[in-house]
Amino acid sequence: MKTALITGCSSGFGLETAKFFLEQGWRVVATMRTPRDGVLPSSDRLRVLALDVCNGQSIRAAVEAAGPVDVLVNNAGIGWMNVVEGTLMETVRDIFETNTFGTFAMMQAVLPQFRERRDGVIVNVTSAVTLKPLPLLSAYTASKAAVNAFTESAALELEPLGVRVRLVLPGRSPETSFGDTARSRLQGQGGFPAPYADFVRGIFDAREQQADEKVTHPADVVAAVWQAATDLSSPLRLPAGADAVALSP
């Protein structure tokens, strides 16, 4: 029985991915910063662990408790939107600590066992915003673009050792709480700077007028993660969602 270690399982893509892998008969180690009862269906193949990807001790404890792992899905992340001038450096550091450095650290934590077995898959979930310049997303895009870059290098390094590394790039998913969480963080730090008010209003007005805009559904991301984890012929980059596919070269 294969085991998947999935980060960021409290909601959204991580939660749906954990459910799907369970349904396929896998053993699932679902991690959350703060574990909650009842989020995932009860199963003797499920283990829920606390994990803060920004804390090295927490990472080591979770990986040790998980035992042998076949697939690591790095899904944990935080969102943010604001102009460059309105983004505190403390916020930039927080975003990179979770989205970028946390992903890097999780890879380092599982690679020794993958390398020794000459087998294993790492799936890094980033974002389709890295495929096109978009306003208000500079810090978030930068954190995910960095993951794309080191993932592509790692894939070359690890292929001779029998370890596969893949990227899943979801588009915008209104069905998840990701956008709401990003807006909540924004309001907690004072909102958009006043000189940019007209510019920001124009962006949101334009989005509201695009009622038929392509979006990403959680099932799209689950399917892409499953392909990355189980299909030996899967490409390095897998866009997930109609909008992500449209942006892909």
N, C-alpha and C positions, 0 to 999 in steps of 0.2 A: 504494500500500500504506500503510495507516494504522499509526501507531506509538503504543503505550501505554507510558508510564513508570509503573512500579509500585514502590512502596516496601515494605520489609519482606518480601522474597521468600525469606528463608532457610527458612521453614517456614509451616505453617498456611494461613490464608486467602490471604496474598500469594503463596505458592508455588503453590497450586492455581489462583489467578487467572491467574498468568503462564503456567502450562501450558495453560489453556483458551484464552487469547488466541492463543498460538502455534498451537494446533490449528485455530483459525478463520482462520489465514493472515495474522495481523497480525505486524508487527515489534514485538518486545518488548524494552524496556530494563528489566531486572530489577535492582533495587538491594538491597544488603544492607550492614549495618554491616561485616561481615567476609565477603567473597565466598568461597564454597566450591565446588570442582569437583564435578561430577556430581550436583548438586542438581536441575538442570533438564536436559531432554533436549537433546542437541546439535542446533543449527540455525543456518543462515546468517542467520536472521531474529532471532536472539537475541544480546543483548549484556548481560553481567553487569557491573555497576559497583559500586564501593564508595561508600557514602553514609551519613553520619552526619547525621541531620536536625537535630541539635542544634548543628551546626557550619556557620556561614555559608559559609566557604571550601569545605567539602566539598560543600555544596549547589550553589554556583556552578560548581564543577568538574564535577559530575555532569550538571547541566543543559546545560552547554556541550558535554560529550562526547556527550550523548544526541542532540543535533541537534534538528531540528524534531519536535515532539510533538503528537499529536492529542488524546490523553487522558492525564490525570494521575490515578492512583489512589493516594490517600494512605491507606495501610494500616499503615504502621509504627507500633508502639505497645508500651507495656509495661503489665503488669497489677500490681495490688496489692490486698491485702485486710487490713484491720485497723480497729479502732475509732479514732475521732479522737484519743483520748488516747495511743494506742499508735503513732501515725504521726509519725515525725520530720519536722520542717520541711524538712530536706534531702531526704527522700524525696518530699514533696509537690512540691518544686521540680523534682526529677528527672522525676516523672510529667508535670508540666505542660510541662517543656522538650521532652519527646519527643511526648507525645500532643497537646498544644495548640499550643505555639509552633512545633514542628517542622512541623505541618500548615500553620499560617499562613505560615511562611517558604517552604515548597514552593509554595504558591499564588502568593505574590509573585514567586517565581523564574520561573514559567512564564507568568504573565499578560501580560507585555509582548508575547510572540510571539502569544498567543491574541488579544489586543486588536488587534494590527496586522493579523492575518489575518481578524479578525471571525469566528473559528471556534475551537472547542475545547471540551472537556468536563473538568470537575474532579469526581471522585468521592471524597468523604471518608467513610471507613469509621469509624463511631463505635461505639455499643453500645446495645442495648435496655435496659440498666440505667438509662438516662436516662429511661425511660418509667414507672418505678415506684420509689418509695423502697425501698431495700434496705439492710440492716445490713452493716457491715464494708466497704462499698465507697464511702465518702464521698469520698475523694480521687480515686479512679479515675473515679467518676461525674461529679464536678465537672469533671475535665479533658475528658471527652467531651461533657458538656453545653455547655461553652464552645464546643467545635467546632460543635455543632449551631447555637448562636446566631449565630456569625459566618458560618457557611455560609449560613444563611437570609438574612442581610443581604447577603452577597456575591452571592447569586443574583439579588436585586433590582437591584443595582448593575450586574451584568454582562450581564443579559438584553438590554438595548438595544444592547450591543456584539457580540451574536452568540455570547456564551460561556455555556454551560450549566453549572450547578453543582448537584450532587445529593448526597444523604446515603444511605448504606446502614447499617442498624442491625441487626447480628447479635445473636442471643441467645447463651445459654451453649452452648459446643461442647466436650464432653468428648473428642472425637476429636483435638483439637489439644493442643499442649503449653502453651498459654497459661496455664491454671490451675496446672499444675505449676510453671511459671516463677514465677508470683506467690507460690505457697507457698514456693518456695525462697528468694525475696527476703525473705519474712516471717521464715523461720527464721534467715536470716543477720543479722537485726536483733533477735533475741531473742524472737520469737513474740508472742502476745497478752498484754496485761497481766493479772496474776493476778486482780485484782478482777472481771474480765470473764469468767473461766473458765467459770462455769456458763452464762452467757448464750451464749457462743460454742459450748459443747458442745450446748446445746439447738438451735441453728441447724443444726449439722452432723448431729445425730441426726434432725431433722425432714427434712432433705434425703435422708438415706439411706433413709427410709421411703417416699419418693416415687419408687418404682421406675419408675412409668409417666410420670414427668415429661417434658413436651415439651422437646426440645432442638433445637439448630441443627447442621446438618451442613455441612461446608465447601462442598459442592455448592450449598447454599442461598445462601450468600454469593456464590459465583461467579456464579450466575444473576442475583442482584440487581445485582451490579456490571456485568455484561454489559448488562442492561436499562438501567441508568443511563447507560452509555457509548454505547449504540447506538439507543435508542428515544427519538425526539424528544418523544413524548407521555408519557414516564415521569414519575411524580409527584416532587416534591422529596424526599420521605422514602420509602425503601423498606425495610420490615422484612424481615429475612432469617432464616428458620427458624420452625418452628411456635410456639416460645415467644415469639419476637419478634412474630409476627403476633397472637398472643393478647393481648399487652400493648398493641398499637396501638389508638388511639382509632378 
